[in-house]
Amino acid sequence: MDKEEKVMELFGQGCNCSQAMLAGFGAAYGLDTGLAQDLGRALGGGMGRSGLMCGALTGAVLVLGLAGRGQAGNELELRRQSYGGVQEILKQFLEMHGSLECRELLGVDISTQEGLQKAKEAGLFGTRCAGLVRDAAHILERLL
């Protein structure tokens, strides 16, 4: 099973978008699954259901930081590499979806109770979010 498939399996089992990204990719960099899920818990729904940056992307950004773990080289070079990866995943995702923000990607503002209710009634977390998570995982897997 590749990492993209693992991410989708975790998402389908109830992990939020960030948790699925961190747990699906993090093991390759020494990140324990439980810790990955703890770290990603507050990032779902565009950071704490605020509707801001897509949680799949915030999880992917953290994975890009982990990708430098254990590599030889100085911190400035490793940081430069991770910044380049972040810029690339955001660029590709933006080209695919026209936004990086959860509320725009879903078409509802889940930071409000009525927006959250609309998203649930429309099944957006299982449909729209699943596609966004898959796309973010696909881009991340190619970058790594």
KOLMAR-477374 format. One record per atom (N, C-alpha, C): atom name; residue in three letters; residue number from 1; x, y, z. Coordinates in steps of 0.02 Angstrom, whole numbers, always signed. Example, Ala and Ser with C-alpha at 12.3 -4.5 7.8 and 13.67 -1.06 7.14 Angstrom:
@atome:N residu:ala num:1 x:+660 y:-284 z:+390
@atome:CA residu:ala num:1 x:+615 y:-225 z:+390
@atome:C residu:ala num:1 x:+660 y:-165 z:+390
@atome:N residu:ser num:2 x:+642 y:-112 z:+354
@atome:CA residu:ser num:2 x:+684 y:-53 z:+357
@atome:C residu:ser num:2 x:+645 y:+2 z:+394
***
This chain:
@atome:N residu:met num:1 x:+43 y:-59 z:+0
@atome:CA residu:met num:1 x:+0 y:+0 z:+0
@atome:C residu:met num:1 x:+45 y:+62 z:+0
@atome:N residu:asp num:2 x:+34 y:+107 z:-48
@atome:CA residu:asp num:2 x:+74 y:+168 z:-49
@atome:C residu:asp num:2 x:+46 y:+218 z:+3
@atome:N residu:lys num:3 x:+83 y:+272 z:+12
@atome:CA residu:lys num:3 x:+64 y:+321 z:+63
@atome:C residu:lys num:3 x:-3 y:+354 z:+48
@atome:N residu:glu num:4 x:-16 y:+369 z:-15
@atome:CA residu:glu num:4 x:-80 y:+399 z:-34
@atome:C residu:glu num:4 x:-138 y:+354 z:-14
@atome:N residu:glu num:5 x:-131 y:+289 z:-28
@atome:CA residu:glu num:5 x:-183 y:+241 z:-9
@atome:C residu:glu num:5 x:-191 y:+237 z:+66
@atome:N residu:lys num:6 x:-135 y:+240 z:+103
@atome:CA residu:lys num:6 x:-136 y:+238 z:+176
@atome:C residu:lys num:6 x:-173 y:+299 z:+203
@atome:N residu:val num:7 x:-159 y:+357 z:+175
@atome:CA residu:val num:7 x:-192 y:+418 z:+196
@atome:C residu:val num:7 x:-268 y:+411 z:+186
@atome:N residu:met num:8 x:-288 y:+386 z:+129
@atome:CA residu:met num:8 x:-359 y:+379 z:+114
@atome:C residu:met num:8 x:-392 y:+327 z:+160
@atome:N residu:glu num:9 x:-356 y:+275 z:+176
@atome:CA residu:glu num:9 x:-382 y:+225 z:+222
@atome:C residu:glu num:9 x:-394 y:+256 z:+291
@atome:N residu:leu num:10 x:-345 y:+294 z:+315
@atome:CA residu:leu num:10 x:-352 y:+327 z:+380
@atome:C residu:leu num:10 x:-408 y:+378 z:+380
@atome:N residu:phe num:11 x:-414 y:+415 z:+326
@atome:CA residu:phe num:11 x:-468 y:+465 z:+321
@atome:C residu:phe num:11 x:-535 y:+429 z:+322
@atome:N residu:gly num:12 x:-540 y:+374 z:+287
@atome:CA residu:gly num:12 x:-602 y:+336 z:+285
@atome:C residu:gly num:12 x:-619 y:+304 z:+352
@atome:N residu:gln num:13 x:-569 y:+295 z:+395
@atome:CA residu:gln num:13 x:-580 y:+266 z:+461
@atome:C residu:gln num:13 x:-596 y:+318 z:+514
@atome:N residu:gly num:14 x:-600 y:+382 z:+493
@atome:CA residu:gly num:14 x:-620 y:+433 z:+540
@atome:C residu:gly num:14 x:-568 y:+484 z:+559
@atome:N residu:cys num:15 x:-507 y:+477 z:+535
@atome:CA residu:cys num:15 x:-457 y:+529 z:+548
@atome:C residu:cys num:15 x:-477 y:+592 z:+511
@atome:N residu:asn num:16 x:-463 y:+650 z:+540
@atome:CA residu:asn num:16 x:-475 y:+711 z:+501
@atome:C residu:asn num:16 x:-420 y:+717 z:+448
@atome:N residu:cys num:17 x:-425 y:+766 z:+406
@atome:CA residu:cys num:17 x:-380 y:+774 z:+349
@atome:C residu:cys num:17 x:-307 y:+779 z:+371
@atome:N residu:ser num:18 x:-292 y:+819 z:+422
@atome:CA residu:ser num:18 x:-223 y:+827 z:+445
@atome:C residu:ser num:18 x:-198 y:+764 z:+478
@atome:N residu:gln num:19 x:-239 y:+733 z:+519
@atome:CA residu:gln num:19 x:-219 y:+671 z:+552
@atome:C residu:gln num:19 x:-201 y:+618 z:+500
@atome:N residu:ala num:20 x:-242 y:+611 z:+449
@atome:CA residu:ala num:20 x:-230 y:+561 z:+398
@atome:C residu:ala num:20 x:-164 y:+574 z:+361
@atome:N residu:met num:21 x:-150 y:+637 z:+345
@atome:CA residu:met num:21 x:-87 y:+654 z:+311
@atome:C residu:met num:21 x:-27 y:+638 z:+356
@atome:N residu:leu num:22 x:-30 y:+661 z:+418
@atome:CA residu:leu num:22 x:+26 y:+650 z:+464
@atome:C residu:leu num:22 x:+37 y:+576 z:+479
@atome:N residu:ala num:23 x:-16 y:+540 z:+492
@atome:CA residu:ala num:23 x:-9 y:+469 z:+507
@atome:C residu:ala num:23 x:+10 y:+429 z:+446
@atome:N residu:gly num:24 x:-16 y:+447 z:+389
@atome:CA residu:gly num:24 x:-1 y:+410 z:+327
@atome:C residu:gly num:24 x:+70 y:+419 z:+302
@atome:N residu:phe num:25 x:+98 y:+478 z:+312
@atome:CA residu:phe num:25 x:+166 y:+491 z:+288
@atome:C residu:phe num:25 x:+218 y:+491 z:+344
@atome:N residu:gly num:26 x:+196 y:+506 z:+405
@atome:CA residu:gly num:26 x:+244 y:+518 z:+459
@atome:C residu:gly num:26 x:+285 y:+458 z:+480
@atome:N residu:ala num:27 x:+258 y:+398 z:+474
@atome:CA residu:ala num:27 x:+295 y:+339 z:+497
@atome:C residu:ala num:27 x:+362 y:+333 z:+462
@atome:N residu:ala num:28 x:+366 y:+353 z:+399
@atome:CA residu:ala num:28 x:+429 y:+349 z:+362
@atome:C residu:ala num:28 x:+483 y:+394 z:+392
@atome:N residu:tyr num:29 x:+462 y:+441 z:+434
@atome:CA residu:tyr num:29 x:+509 y:+488 z:+465
@atome:C residu:tyr num:29 x:+511 y:+480 z:+541
@atome:N residu:gly num:30 x:+487 y:+423 z:+565
@atome:CA residu:gly num:30 x:+491 y:+408 z:+635
@atome:C residu:gly num:30 x:+435 y:+436 z:+678
@atome:N residu:leu num:31 x:+382 y:+460 z:+646
@atome:CA residu:leu num:31 x:+326 y:+488 z:+683
@atome:C residu:leu num:31 x:+277 y:+432 z:+700
@atome:N residu:asp num:32 x:+267 y:+420 z:+764
@atome:CA residu:asp num:32 x:+220 y:+371 z:+788
@atome:C residu:asp num:32 x:+149 y:+389 z:+767
@atome:N residu:thr num:33 x:+109 y:+339 z:+749
@atome:CA residu:thr num:33 x:+41 y:+351 z:+726
@atome:C residu:thr num:33 x:-1 y:+389 z:+777
@atome:N residu:gly num:34 x:+4 y:+370 z:+840
@atome:CA residu:gly num:34 x:-35 y:+403 z:+892
@atome:C residu:gly num:34 x:-15 y:+476 z:+899
@atome:N residu:leu num:35 x:+50 y:+490 z:+898
@atome:CA residu:leu num:35 x:+73 y:+559 z:+902
@atome:C residu:leu num:35 x:+52 y:+598 z:+840
@atome:N residu:ala num:36 x:+54 y:+566 z:+782
@atome:CA residu:ala num:36 x:+33 y:+599 z:+720
@atome:C residu:ala num:36 x:-40 y:+620 z:+726
@atome:N residu:gln num:37 x:-81 y:+576 z:+752
@atome:CA residu:gln num:37 x:-152 y:+592 z:+760
@atome:C residu:gln num:37 x:-163 y:+646 z:+812
@atome:N residu:asp num:38 x:-123 y:+645 z:+865
@atome:CA residu:asp num:38 x:-127 y:+699 z:+915
@atome:C residu:asp num:38 x:-109 y:+766 z:+885
@atome:N residu:leu num:39 x:-54 y:+768 z:+846
@atome:CA residu:leu num:39 x:-32 y:+830 z:+815
@atome:C residu:leu num:39 x:-82 y:+858 z:+766
@atome:N residu:gly num:40 x:-114 y:+814 z:+728
@atome:CA residu:gly num:40 x:-161 y:+835 z:+677
@atome:C residu:gly num:40 x:-231 y:+851 z:+702
@atome:N residu:arg num:41 x:-245 y:+831 z:+762
@atome:CA residu:arg num:41 x:-313 y:+837 z:+789
@atome:C residu:arg num:41 x:-341 y:+908 z:+782
@atome:N residu:ala num:42 x:-303 y:+958 z:+801
@atome:CA residu:ala num:42 x:-328 y:+1027 z:+802
@atome:C residu:ala num:42 x:-324 y:+1062 z:+734
@atome:N residu:leu num:43 x:-297 y:+1027 z:+683
@atome:CA residu:leu num:43 x:-287 y:+1060 z:+619
@atome:C residu:leu num:43 x:-344 y:+1047 z:+569
@atome:N residu:gly num:44 x:-388 y:+1001 z:+584
@atome:CA residu:gly num:44 x:-442 y:+985 z:+538
@atome:C residu:gly num:44 x:-491 y:+1043 z:+530
@atome:N residu:gly num:45 x:-524 y:+1043 z:+473
@atome:CA residu:gly num:45 x:-573 y:+1096 z:+460
@atome:C residu:gly num:45 x:-542 y:+1164 z:+450
@atome:N residu:gly num:46 x:-481 y:+1164 z:+425
@atome:CA residu:gly num:46 x:-448 y:+1228 z:+413
@atome:C residu:gly num:46 x:-423 y:+1259 z:+478
@atome:N residu:met num:47 x:-392 y:+1218 z:+520
@atome:CA residu:met num:47 x:-365 y:+1237 z:+586
@atome:C residu:met num:47 x:-422 y:+1248 z:+635
@atome:N residu:gly num:48 x:-438 y:+1195 z:+670
@atome:CA residu:gly num:48 x:-489 y:+1199 z:+722
@atome:C residu:gly num:48 x:-557 y:+1218 z:+697
@atome:N residu:arg num:49 x:-573 y:+1194 z:+637
@atome:CA residu:arg num:49 x:-638 y:+1208 z:+605
@atome:C residu:arg num:49 x:-649 y:+1283 z:+596
@atome:N residu:ser num:50 x:-594 y:+1320 z:+584
@atome:CA residu:ser num:50 x:-600 y:+1392 z:+572
@atome:C residu:ser num:50 x:-612 y:+1408 z:+499
@atome:N residu:gly num:51 x:-602 y:+1358 z:+455
@atome:CA residu:gly num:51 x:-612 y:+1368 z:+384
@atome:C residu:gly num:51 x:-553 y:+1399 z:+348
@atome:N residu:leu num:52 x:-497 y:+1403 z:+383
@atome:CA residu:leu num:52 x:-437 y:+1434 z:+352
@atome:C residu:leu num:52 x:-400 y:+1382 z:+309
@atome:N residu:met num:53 x:-335 y:+1379 z:+314
@atome:CA residu:met num:53 x:-295 y:+1334 z:+272
@atome:C residu:met num:53 x:-320 y:+1262 z:+277
@atome:N residu:cys num:54 x:-332 y:+1231 z:+220
@atome:CA residu:cys num:54 x:-354 y:+1161 z:+216
@atome:C residu:cys num:54 x:-310 y:+1117 z:+261
@atome:N residu:gly num:55 x:-342 y:+1077 z:+302
@atome:CA residu:gly num:55 x:-307 y:+1034 z:+348
@atome:C residu:gly num:55 x:-262 y:+983 z:+314
@atome:N residu:ala num:56 x:-281 y:+960 z:+255
@atome:CA residu:ala num:56 x:-238 y:+913 z:+218
@atome:C residu:ala num:56 x:-171 y:+947 z:+201
@atome:N residu:leu num:57 x:-175 y:+1011 z:+186
@atome:CA residu:leu num:57 x:-114 y:+1049 z:+170
@atome:C residu:leu num:57 x:-72 y:+1062 z:+232
@atome:N residu:thr num:58 x:-104 y:+1079 z:+288
@atome:CA residu:thr num:58 x:-64 y:+1092 z:+349
@atome:C residu:thr num:58 x:-30 y:+1027 z:+371
@atome:N residu:gly num:59 x:-64 y:+971 z:+364
@atome:CA residu:gly num:59 x:-32 y:+907 z:+379
@atome:C residu:gly num:59 x:+26 y:+894 z:+332
@atome:N residu:ala num:60 x:+16 y:+908 z:+268
@atome:CA residu:ala num:60 x:+70 y:+897 z:+219
@atome:C residu:ala num:60 x:+130 y:+942 z:+233
@atome:N residu:val num:61 x:+117 y:+1003 z:+253
@atome:CA residu:val num:61 x:+172 y:+1050 z:+270
@atome:C residu:val num:61 x:+214 y:+1022 z:+328
@atome:N residu:leu num:62 x:+180 y:+995 z:+378
@atome:CA residu:leu num:62 x:+217 y:+966 z:+434
@atome:C residu:leu num:62 x:+258 y:+905 z:+411
@atome:N residu:val num:63 x:+231 y:+866 z:+366
@atome:CA residu:val num:63 x:+269 y:+809 z:+339
@atome:C residu:val num:63 x:+330 y:+834 z:+301
@atome:N residu:leu num:64 x:+324 y:+887 z:+264
@atome:CA residu:leu num:64 x:+382 y:+915 z:+228
@atome:C residu:leu num:64 x:+436 y:+936 z:+277
@atome:N residu:gly num:65 x:+418 y:+961 z:+335
@atome:CA residu:gly num:65 x:+467 y:+976 z:+386
@atome:C residu:gly num:65 x:+500 y:+913 z:+412
@atome:N residu:leu num:66 x:+461 y:+861 z:+422
@atome:CA residu:leu num:66 x:+489 y:+797 z:+445
@atome:C residu:leu num:66 x:+536 y:+766 z:+394
@atome:N residu:ala num:67 x:+524 y:+779 z:+331
@atome:CA residu:ala num:67 x:+564 y:+747 z:+278
@atome:C residu:ala num:67 x:+639 y:+763 z:+284
@atome:N residu:gly num:68 x:+655 y:+817 z:+317
@atome:CA residu:gly num:68 x:+726 y:+834 z:+327
@atome:C residu:gly num:68 x:+757 y:+800 z:+387
@atome:N residu:arg num:69 x:+715 y:+766 z:+426
@atome:CA residu:arg num:69 x:+739 y:+734 z:+488
@atome:C residu:arg num:69 x:+791 y:+682 z:+473
@atome:N residu:gly num:70 x:+847 y:+687 z:+508
@atome:CA residu:gly num:70 x:+900 y:+638 z:+501
@atome:C residu:gly num:70 x:+945 y:+648 z:+440
@atome:N residu:gln num:71 x:+930 y:+698 z:+399
@atome:CA residu:gln num:71 x:+972 y:+711 z:+341
@atome:C residu:gln num:71 x:+1033 y:+750 z:+362
@atome:N residu:ala num:72 x:+1088 y:+735 z:+329
@atome:CA residu:ala num:72 x:+1149 y:+774 z:+341
@atome:C residu:ala num:72 x:+1140 y:+842 z:+308
@atome:N residu:gly num:73 x:+1168 y:+891 z:+338
@atome:CA residu:gly num:73 x:+1163 y:+958 z:+310
@atome:C residu:gly num:73 x:+1147 y:+1007 z:+364
@atome:N residu:asn num:74 x:+1157 y:+1070 z:+349
@atome:CA residu:asn num:74 x:+1144 y:+1120 z:+400
@atome:C residu:asn num:74 x:+1070 y:+1139 z:+400
@atome:N residu:glu num:75 x:+1049 y:+1168 z:+454
@atome:CA residu:glu num:75 x:+979 y:+1185 z:+464
@atome:C residu:glu num:75 x:+954 y:+1233 z:+411
@atome:N residu:leu num:76 x:+995 y:+1281 z:+391
@atome:CA residu:leu num:76 x:+973 y:+1330 z:+341
@atome:C residu:leu num:76 x:+958 y:+1297 z:+274
@atome:N residu:glu num:77 x:+999 y:+1249 z:+255
@atome:CA residu:glu num:77 x:+988 y:+1213 z:+192
@atome:C residu:glu num:77 x:+926 y:+1169 z:+196
@atome:N residu:leu num:78 x:+917 y:+1134 z:+252
@atome:CA residu:leu num:78 x:+858 y:+1092 z:+261
@atome:C residu:leu num:78 x:+795 y:+1135 z:+261
@atome:N residu:arg num:79 x:+799 y:+1193 z:+292
@atome:CA residu:arg num:79 x:+742 y:+1238 z:+293
@atome:C residu:arg num:79 x:+726 y:+1263 z:+223
@atome:N residu:arg num:80 x:+777 y:+1280 z:+185
@atome:CA residu:arg num:80 x:+768 y:+1302 z:+116
@atome:C residu:arg num:80 x:+732 y:+1249 z:+75
@atome:N residu:gln num:81 x:+754 y:+1186 z:+84
@atome:CA residu:gln num:81 x:+723 y:+1131 z:+48
@atome:C residu:gln num:81 x:+649 y:+1123 z:+67
@atome:N residu:ser num:82 x:+636 y:+1127 z:+132
@atome:CA residu:ser num:82 x:+566 y:+1118 z:+154
@atome:C residu:ser num:82 x:+523 y:+1176 z:+130
@atome:N residu:tyr num:83 x:+549 y:+1237 z:+131
@atome:CA residu:tyr num:83 x:+511 y:+1294 z:+106
@atome:C residu:tyr num:83 x:+495 y:+1286 z:+33
@atome:N residu:gly num:84 x:+543 y:+1260 z:-6
@atome:CA residu:gly num:84 x:+531 y:+1248 z:-77
@atome:C residu:gly num:84 x:+475 y:+1197 z:-87
@atome:N residu:gly num:85 x:+475 y:+1144 z:-46
@atome:CA residu:gly num:85 x:+423 y:+1094 z:-50
@atome:C residu:gly num:85 x:+355 y:+1122 z:-32
@atome:N residu:val num:86 x:+353 y:+1164 z:+20
@atome:CA residu:val num:86 x:+290 y:+1195 z:+40
@atome:C residu:val num:86 x:+263 y:+1239 z:-16
@atome:N residu:gln num:87 x:+306 y:+1280 z:-45
@atome:CA residu:gln num:87 x:+284 y:+1324 z:-99
@atome:C residu:gln num:87 x:+258 y:+1284 z:-158
@atome:N residu:glu num:88 x:+290 y:+1227 z:-172
@atome:CA residu:glu num:88 x:+269 y:+1186 z:-229
@atome:C residu:glu num:88 x:+202 y:+1152 z:-216
@atome:N residu:ile num:89 x:+192 y:+1123 z:-157
@atome:CA residu:ile num:89 x:+128 y:+1090 z:-145
@atome:C residu:ile num:89 x:+71 y:+1141 z:-144
@atome:N residu:leu num:90 x:+83 y:+1199 z:-116
@atome:CA residu:leu num:90 x:+30 y:+1250 z:-115
@atome:C residu:leu num:90 x:+15 y:+1275 z:-186
@atome:N residu:lys num:91 x:+66 y:+1283 z:-226
@atome:CA residu:lys num:91 x:+57 y:+1305 z:-296
@atome:C residu:lys num:91 x:+15 y:+1254 z:-335
@atome:N residu:gln num:92 x:+34 y:+1190 z:-330
@atome:CA residu:gln num:92 x:-1 y:+1139 z:-368
@atome:C residu:gln num:92 x:-73 y:+1130 z:-344
@atome:N residu:phe num:93 x:-83 y:+1131 z:-279
@atome:CA residu:phe num:93 x:-150 y:+1124 z:-252
@atome:C residu:phe num:93 x:-194 y:+1183 z:-272
@atome:N residu:leu num:94 x:-166 y:+1243 z:-269
@atome:CA residu:leu num:94 x:-203 y:+1303 z:-289
@atome:C residu:leu num:94 x:-222 y:+1300 z:-363
@atome:N residu:glu num:95 x:-176 y:+1277 z:-405
@atome:CA residu:glu num:95 x:-191 y:+1269 z:-477
@atome:C residu:glu num:95 x:-248 y:+1219 z:-488
@atome:N residu:met num:96 x:-250 y:+1167 z:-447
@atome:CA residu:met num:96 x:-302 y:+1115 z:-455
@atome:C residu:met num:96 x:-370 y:+1138 z:-429
@atome:N residu:his num:97 x:-369 y:+1176 z:-374
@atome:CA residu:his num:97 x:-432 y:+1189 z:-339
@atome:C residu:his num:97 x:-452 y:+1262 z:-332
@atome:N residu:gly num:98 x:-407 y:+1307 z:-351
@atome:CA residu:gly num:98 x:-425 y:+1378 z:-350
@atome:C residu:gly num:98 x:-423 y:+1412 z:-282
@atome:N residu:ser num:99 x:-409 y:+1374 z:-230
@atome:CA residu:ser num:99 x:-405 y:+1402 z:-162
@atome:C residu:ser num:99 x:-365 y:+1355 z:-118
@atome:N residu:leu num:100 x:-342 y:+1382 z:-62
@atome:CA residu:leu num:100 x:-308 y:+1342 z:-11
@atome:C residu:leu num:100 x:-350 y:+1340 z:+53
@atome:N residu:glu num:101 x:-403 y:+1379 z:+54
@atome:CA residu:glu num:101 x:-444 y:+1387 z:+114
@atome:C residu:glu num:101 x:-502 y:+1338 z:+116
@atome:N residu:cys num:102 x:-509 y:+1305 z:+172
@atome:CA residu:cys num:102 x:-562 y:+1256 z:+183
@atome:C residu:cys num:102 x:-631 y:+1283 z:+165
@atome:N residu:arg num:103 x:-647 y:+1342 z:+190
@atome:CA residu:arg num:103 x:-715 y:+1368 z:+178
@atome:C residu:arg num:103 x:-729 y:+1380 z:+104
@atome:N residu:glu num:104 x:-678 y:+1400 z:+67
@atome:CA residu:glu num:104 x:-687 y:+1411 z:-5
@atome:C residu:glu num:104 x:-690 y:+1344 z:-42
@atome:N residu:leu num:105 x:-648 y:+1297 z:-21
@atome:CA residu:leu num:105 x:-647 y:+1232 z:-53
@atome:C residu:leu num:105 x:-713 y:+1195 z:-43
@atome:N residu:leu num:106 x:-742 y:+1203 z:+16
@atome:CA residu:leu num:106 x:-806 y:+1170 z:+31
@atome:C residu:leu num:106 x:-866 y:+1208 z:+6
@atome:N residu:gly num:107 x:-858 y:+1274 z:-2
@atome:CA residu:gly num:107 x:-914 y:+1315 z:-23
@atome:C residu:gly num:107 x:-961 y:+1334 z:+34
@atome:N residu:val num:108 x:-941 y:+1317 z:+95
@atome:CA residu:val num:108 x:-978 y:+1338 z:+155
@atome:C residu:val num:108 x:-927 y:+1355 z:+210
@atome:N residu:asp num:109 x:-947 y:+1399 z:+254
@atome:CA residu:asp num:109 x:-904 y:+1420 z:+309
@atome:C residu:asp num:109 x:-918 y:+1376 z:+370
@atome:N residu:ile num:110 x:-876 y:+1326 z:+380
@atome:CA residu:ile num:110 x:-888 y:+1279 z:+435
@atome:C residu:ile num:110 x:-869 y:+1307 z:+502
@atome:N residu:ser num:111 x:-846 y:+1369 z:+504
@atome:CA residu:ser num:111 x:-833 y:+1401 z:+569
@atome:C residu:ser num:111 x:-898 y:+1424 z:+602
@atome:N residu:thr num:112 x:-952 y:+1424 z:+564
@atome:CA residu:thr num:112 x:-1017 y:+1441 z:+593
@atome:C residu:thr num:112 x:-1058 y:+1377 z:+601
@atome:N residu:gln num:113 x:-1103 y:+1378 z:+648
@atome:CA residu:gln num:113 x:-1145 y:+1319 z:+661
@atome:C residu:gln num:113 x:-1188 y:+1301 z:+600
@atome:N residu:glu num:114 x:-1215 y:+1352 z:+567
@atome:CA residu:glu num:114 x:-1257 y:+1337 z:+509
@atome:C residu:glu num:114 x:-1216 y:+1313 z:+450
@atome:N residu:gly num:115 x:-1156 y:+1339 z:+442
@atome:CA residu:gly num:115 x:-1113 y:+1315 z:+388
@atome:C residu:gly num:115 x:-1091 y:+1244 z:+400
@atome:N residu:leu num:116 x:-1074 y:+1228 z:+463
@atome:CA residu:leu num:116 x:-1055 y:+1160 z:+481
@atome:C residu:leu num:116 x:-1113 y:+1112 z:+468
@atome:N residu:gln num:117 x:-1172 y:+1133 z:+486
@atome:CA residu:gln num:117 x:-1231 y:+1091 z:+475
@atome:C residu:gln num:117 x:-1243 y:+1079 z:+401
@atome:N residu:lys num:118 x:-1235 y:+1131 z:+360
@atome:CA residu:lys num:118 x:-1243 y:+1124 z:+287
@atome:C residu:lys num:118 x:-1192 y:+1074 z:+260
@atome:N residu:ala num:119 x:-1130 y:+1080 z:+283
@atome:CA residu:ala num:119 x:-1077 y:+1035 z:+259
@atome:C residu:ala num:119 x:-1094 y:+963 z:+278
@atome:N residu:lys num:120 x:-1118 y:+952 z:+338
@atome:CA residu:lys num:120 x:-1136 y:+884 z:+360
@atome:C residu:lys num:120 x:-1194 y:+858 z:+320
@atome:N residu:glu num:121 x:-1245 y:+898 z:+311
@atome:CA residu:glu num:121 x:-1305 y:+877 z:+273
@atome:C residu:glu num:121 x:-1288 y:+860 z:+201
@atome:N residu:ala num:122 x:-1241 y:+897 z:+172
@atome:CA residu:ala num:122 x:-1221 y:+886 z:+103
@atome:C residu:ala num:122 x:-1169 y:+830 z:+96
@atome:N residu:gly num:123 x:-1145 y:+804 z:+153
@atome:CA residu:gly num:123 x:-1095 y:+751 z:+152
@atome:C residu:gly num:123 x:-1028 y:+773 z:+126
@atome:N residu:leu num:124 x:-1012 y:+838 z:+134
@atome:CA residu:leu num:124 x:-950 y:+865 z:+105
@atome:C residu:leu num:124 x:-887 y:+835 z:+134
@atome:N residu:phe num:125 x:-888 y:+816 z:+197
@atome:CA residu:phe num:125 x:-827 y:+789 z:+227
@atome:C residu:phe num:125 x:-809 y:+721 z:+196
@atome:N residu:gly num:126 x:-859 y:+683 z:+179
@atome:CA residu:gly num:126 x:-846 y:+617 z:+149
@atome:C residu:gly num:126 x:-836 y:+619 z:+74
@atome:N residu:thr num:127 x:-858 y:+673 z:+42
@atome:CA residu:thr num:127 x:-852 y:+677 z:-31
@atome:C residu:thr num:127 x:-799 y:+729 z:-51
@atome:N residu:arg num:128 x:-815 y:+791 z:-42
@atome:CA residu:arg num:128 x:-769 y:+845 z:-63
@atome:C residu:arg num:128 x:-702 y:+840 z:-27
@atome:N residu:cys num:129 x:-705 y:+832 z:+39
@atome:CA residu:cys num:129 x:-642 y:+828 z:+77
@atome:C residu:cys num:129 x:-600 y:+768 z:+56
@atome:N residu:ala num:130 x:-633 y:+712 z:+43
@atome:CA residu:ala num:130 x:-596 y:+652 z:+23
@atome:C residu:ala num:130 x:-555 y:+665 z:-40
@atome:N residu:gly num:131 x:-584 y:+700 z:-88
@atome:CA residu:gly num:131 x:-547 y:+717 z:-149
@atome:C residu:gly num:131 x:-490 y:+765 z:-136
@atome:N residu:leu num:132 x:-501 y:+812 z:-92
@atome:CA residu:leu num:132 x:-448 y:+860 z:-75
@atome:C residu:leu num:132 x:-390 y:+826 z:-39
@atome:N residu:val num:133 x:-407 y:+781 z:+7
@atome:CA residu:val num:133 x:-356 y:+743 z:+43
@atome:C residu:val num:133 x:-316 y:+701 z:-6
@atome:N residu:arg num:134 x:-351 y:+667 z:-51
@atome:CA residu:arg num:134 x:-317 y:+625 z:-101
@atome:C residu:arg num:134 x:-270 y:+668 z:-144
@atome:N residu:asp num:135 x:-293 y:+725 z:-167
@atome:CA residu:asp num:135 x:-251 y:+768 z:-209
@atome:C residu:asp num:135 x:-189 y:+792 z:-171
@atome:N residu:ala num:136 x:-199 y:+813 z:-109
@atome:CA residu:ala num:136 x:-142 y:+837 z:-69
@atome:C residu:ala num:136 x:-92 y:+780 z:-58
@atome:N residu:ala num:137 x:-117 y:+720 z:-43
@atome:CA residu:ala num:137 x:-74 y:+662 z:-32
@atome:C residu:ala num:137 x:-36 y:+644 z:-96
@atome:N residu:his num:138 x:-71 y:+648 z:-152
@atome:CA residu:his num:138 x:-39 y:+632 z:-216
@atome:C residu:his num:138 x:+18 y:+681 z:-232
@atome:N residu:ile num:139 x:+5 y:+744 z:-223
@atome:CA residu:ile num:139 x:+57 y:+794 z:-234
@atome:C residu:ile num:139 x:+116 y:+783 z:-186
@atome:N residu:leu num:140 x:+100 y:+773 z:-123
@atome:CA residu:leu num:140 x:+153 y:+763 z:-73
@atome:C residu:leu num:140 x:+195 y:+702 z:-88
@atome:N residu:glu num:141 x:+163 y:+648 z:-108
@atome:CA residu:glu num:141 x:+201 y:+587 z:-124
@atome:C residu:glu num:141 x:+249 y:+599 z:-181
@atome:N residu:arg num:142 x:+227 y:+636 z:-232
@atome:CA residu:arg num:142 x:+272 y:+652 z:-288
@atome:C residu:arg num:142 x:+330 y:+697 z:-266
@atome:N residu:leu num:143 x:+316 y:+743 z:-221
@atome:CA residu:leu num:143 x:+369 y:+789 z:-199
@atome:C residu:leu num:143 x:+423 y:+754 z:-156
@atome:N residu:leu num:144 x:+401 y:+705 z:-119
@atome:CA residu:leu num:144 x:+448 y:+670 z:-75
@atome:C residu:leu num:144 x:+488 y:+619 z:-114
***
